[in-house]
């Protein structure tokens, strides 16, 4: 059942171009599907606090759009290859 749940989360991330809002833990699991290599919840929450990626706050709840989070993290942390000639 865990694999089914993970498959559904990945389908949501890739299925539509429509924005979807999810909680912090769910977004962490969607953006980093491999449990062994994903950052900790504390690190992910720290990145949110430092505004590494956009978030939506409604009342006391915080929501993230996984596609935007991934794009923001790629812009911030991607290391470009150097062309060696």
Secondary structure by P-SEA (a helix, b strand, c coil): caaaaaaaaaaaacccccbbbbcaaaaaaaacccccccccaaaaaaaaaaccbbbbbcccbbbbcaaaaaaaaaaccbbbbbbcc
